[in-house]
């Protein structure tokens, strides 16, 4: 991992490997984690659930992400939130890189209300 306090290009921080999925954890704390992934074309993660919300930010390429049976293509520069306890999976439409942000802390009510997307 890069030394803290020094900027780096996230997409350049993980490489592709033919026929493989690679992961690299940047931060893993009790309240959450940030992990980079690279997927070769047609590689993916099978359907599973998580007890926490997860944010996927696609850094390069394109992925088909299925959440609760609904398929969505997500491209470089886009992100999607996968809600806790809902089955989800992903598959590389083309080679793609993503940053996965897991939030493990309990929900807290915000005084400003939900963010409109």
N, C-alpha and C positions, 0 to 999 in steps of 0.2 A: 504494500500500500504506500501511496505517496505520503510524504511527511505532511502533517497537519499545517495549515496556514499557507500552503503553496498551491497555486491554481494548476489544474491539469484538465485536459480534454477527456471527458468521461468515455466517449465512444472509442477513443484510441487506447483506453486503459484495459481493453480486453480484445483478444483476437478470435478469429474463426478457426475451426478445425474441421476438416472434411468428415462428413457423416456423424458429427458429434454435437453435443451440447456442453458448453463450458460455463462454469459459474465462478465468480470471484467476490468474496465478501469484503466490502469496504468498511462497514460499521456493523457491530452486533452488540447491542445493549439490551438491558432488561425491558425497556419500553419500545424497542423496535430495532429494525435492521435495514441496511441498504446493501443490495447484492446486484452485481452486474451479471448478465447472461449473454452468451452468444449461441445462436442456433444455426446450424447449416440448413439449407433448403430441405423441406419435408420432415425435419426433426421437430420434436415438441415435448410437451409434458402431458401425460394422460390425466383424465378427469380426477379431481380430488377436491377436498374442501379445506378451509382454514378457519380457525376460530377467530381470526382477526381480519379487518379490512386490509386490502393490499392494493397499492398503486403501481401500475405498470406504465413506464414512460419509454416509448419506443425511440431508440437513438439512431437506428439505421435499419433500412429494409422494411419488411411488412410481415405481420403476423395475423392469423385468424384466431381470435380469442372467443371461446364459447363460455357464456355465463348463464347458468340456469337454462340451458338448451338454446339460448339465443346466440347466433354467430355474428361476429362483427370483425371486419378487417380494420386493423390499427396500423398506421404508417409512421415513418420517421417524423418526429416532432409532435406526435399525438400521444395522449395518455388516456388511460381508462382506470376506473376504480372497480375492483372486484370485491363485492361485499362479503363480509364474514358469513360462514355457514352456508354458502350457496355453491354448488358444484361448478367448477370451472376447469378449462383445459386450454392449451394453446398449441398451435402448429405453425411452423414457418412457411409462409407463402413463397418467400424468397429468403435468402440469408437475412437474419435480423439480429440486432442487439437491443437489449432492454435493460433498464434499471428498475429493479423491484424494490419498493419501499413498503415494509411491513410496519404497521402501527399496532403495538401490543397493549398500549395503555387503555384503560376503561374509558368509555365514552363520557364526555363531559358536555353539559348543555352550554351552548354559546349564547351570550346575551344579544349578539348581532343577528342571530338566526342563520338559516342555511345559506350556502353560497349557491346562486343560480348559475347553471352551466348551459 
